């Protein structure tokens, strides 16, 4: 698995990561009623840490002081981002949560832009987000909205820290070590909330699938991409997340797309493709 993931080019790696995360979200949806958001996040992060540590076997004794200064906050932001996002989708629709969460990566893209064409792609992606968000919904849980916004801030931190750590540490080792600290932070929430007390062999097997699809595979792919793509390009590519969430809603939950949502999908796809093309031209 490790070598196959490493050989995937950076742009397909981001796209595969998005598909993997959204597939995992469908599994998490089924676990929420049984073990709760904290329990699901703990199961996901804990098993992911075990899988990644077994696959990459990072030598913690050889990690330098400079690497520790980045990999620890990277792992903590990664873990907190996942827990807070699950708390958000417990209270508000997943499409709204993903849309609000994307404010974080969008800010990274704006702050990293220097050319007018970069701002155009960001604005196009932002237009898609506005269209896809169910702003007209009534009775939206304010705490859920705040959790989603906080998850967006943590996502921005994850992108920035991931980009830095990928320059001084091998991607797989960085993700495995970071996931270890994410587990140290998040697993206690699942234990204290009694969510893990309801585990059965079937739920544990679903947890393994969730860990692979939502954490182990996508975070490894994203770390590879962060080491080879500009932060702004990575951020705009990740704008596919709201569209992917809506498409998965149609496939798994029979949630049909409105005209505005279809238009939003087109906007974010064009923005992602455009940012990739112009980024390549700049490099060449």
N, C-alpha and C positions, 0 to 999 in steps of 0.2 A: 504493500500500500504506500509506504513511504516514498519509494523511488518513482512510482507512477505519479504521485501528487507533485513531486519535485519537478518532473519533466513537463508539466503542463505550462504553456506560455502564460504570462501575467494576465492578459485580458480575458482569455477563456477561464482562467483560474477564478477571477472575480465572478464571472457569470455562473460557473458551476457552484461557487460558494453560495450565491443568492438562491439558486434552485434547491440546494441542499438544506439551507436554513428554513425555507418555506415548507419543504417537505417535513422537516422536523417539527415545525409549528403545528402541523396537523396532528402529530402524535401528542404533542404537549396539550393540545386542546382536549384530548380524551383523558389525560391524566389529572387535569385541574380539579374536576369534581371529586376525585378520590383522595388525592394527597395535597391539594392546594398549590398555590403559586410558589411559595417558598420551598415546599417539599419537592416540586417538580424541578425548580432551579437547582436545588441541592443535589438531586439525583443526576441531573444532566451534567453539572460542573464536576461533581465528585467522580463519576464514571469516566468522564472525558479526561480528567487529570490522570487517572490510573492507566487509561489506554495510551495517552501521549507519552507518559513517563516510561511505559513498557516499550513503546515503539522507538523513541528517540534516545532514551537513557542518558539524559544530560548529566555530565559530571559536575555536580554542584560545587565541589572543592576547587575546580579550575575557573569558576566564574570570577571575573575581576570586580574590583570595587565600582568602576564606572558602569559595568554591565548590571550589577545589582541595583544601582541607583535608577536605572531605567526599567529593568525587568520586573521589579517589585511593584511600582505604581502601574505599570502596564497590566500586570495580572490582576491587581486590585480593581482597576477601572473596568477590565473585562468582566470580572465576576459581578461587580455592582451593577454594571449595565444590564446584564441578563436578569438579575433578580428584580431590579426596578422595572424593567420592561414587562416582565411577567405580572408584576403587581398592577401595571397599567392596564394590560389586556384582560385582567380580571374584572375591571371596572368599566372599560370603554371598548367599542368595536376595534378589532385588530387593524382595520384599514385606517382609522383615525389615529391610532397609536403609532403605527409605522410612519404615517405622514408627519405627525408632530415630532417624532423622534428624528426624522431626517433633517430637521433644522440644524442639528449639530454638524453633520457632514457638509451641509450646504454652507455653513459659516466657514468651515475649513477651506472649501473651494473658493469662496469670495476673497478671503484673506490671502490666499495663495496666488491669486490671479494678478497678472501684470499687463495683459493685452486685452483689447476691446473684445476680441472674439471669445475669450474665456468668459467674460461677463455675459455675453450673449447666450452661451450654452447654459450658464448658471441660471439666467433669467428664464430660459425656455424650460429647464427642469423645474424651476420654482412655479412656473405657470401650470405645469402638469400636476404638481403637488396641490396647488390651490383647487384645481378642478376635481381631483380625486378625493379630496377631503369632504366628509359629510357635514359641512358647516351648518347646514340647515336643521340638523337633528336637535330635538329638544330633550331636556333632562339629562344632558351629558354630565357624568360624574366629574366634578372639579378636581378631586384628588387624583383621579385617573389621568386627567389632562396634565397635572403637575408631574406625576410620575413619568409620563411619556416625554415631557420636556426635559426632565432630569436625565432620563435615559439618553436623550439626544446630546446633552452636554457630556455625558460619560462616553458616548460613541465618538465624539470629537476628540476627546482625550485619548481614547484607544487608537484612533487613526494617527494622531501626532506622535504618540509614544511608540506605536508600532513601527512607524517610519524611521524613527531614530534608532530603536533597538535593532532593527533589521540591518543597519549599517555596521554594527559592531559585534553581532552575534548571529550564529547560524539560525535560520528561520525555525526549523523544527525544534531545536533546543530552546529557543526563546519562547515558543508557544507552550512547550511542555512545562518549562519552569514557571512561566506566567500563570498557566492553568493550575499549578500547584498552589500558588498564593491565592488564586481565585477560589479554590476549594476551601482553603483555610478560612477565608472570609465568609463564604456563603453556606457551607455545609452546616455550621452551628444553627443557622436560622431554620433549616429543615428539621433538625433534631429538637430544638426548643419549641417549634410549632407543632410537634407530634405528627408531621406529615409522613415521615419515614417509618412510623410505627405501623402503617397500613400496607406496607410492601408485601407483595406476593411474588412467587416466581414469574408469573405472567407480567406483572407490573415491572419487575426488575428487567425482564427481557425487553420490554418497551423502553425502559430507561436506557438500556444499552444502545438501541436503535436511535433514540433521541440524542444521546451523547455523540454518536458518530455523525448523524446528519446535521445537528444544530451547533456542535462545538468542534469536535476533533477534526473533521474533514474541512469545514469552511474556514476555521481560524488558521489552519495550516496553509490553505490556499491563499487566504488574505495576507498572511505574513509574507508569502512568496511575492505576491503582487505589490505589496507595500515597499519591498526592497528594490523593485524595478520600475515602478510608475511614480510620477509626481503625485503629491498628496491631493492636488486639486483634481487630477484626472481620476484617481481612485474614488474620490468623493462623488464626482458626477456619475461615474459608472454605478456607484451604489444607489443612485437615485432610482434604479430599477426596482428597488425593494418595495415601494408602495404599489407599483404595477404588478409585481410578482405576487404580492399578498392578495390583491384583488383577483388575479387569475386563479390562484389556488383556492380562493373562496368560491369561485365559480365551479371549479373541478370537484373539490371535496365537500363543499357545503351548499352547492347549488345556489349561490348568491350571484344573480345575473348582473352584468355590468350595464350602467346607464350610458347614454351618449357621451356625457361629460367624462365618465371614467374611461371609455374607449379612447376619447381624444387625449386624455391624460397619458394613457399608455403610449400613444404615438409621440407625444411631446418628450417623454423621458427617454424613449428609445432613440429618437433623433438627437437629443442632447448628448446621450451617452456615445452614440456613434460619431457625432460631430467632434466631441472632445477628444476621442481616440484618434481620429484622422488628423486633426490639427496638431495634436501632441506629436504624432509621428513626423509630420512635416517639419515641426520645429527642431526635432532631434536630427533629422536628415539635412 
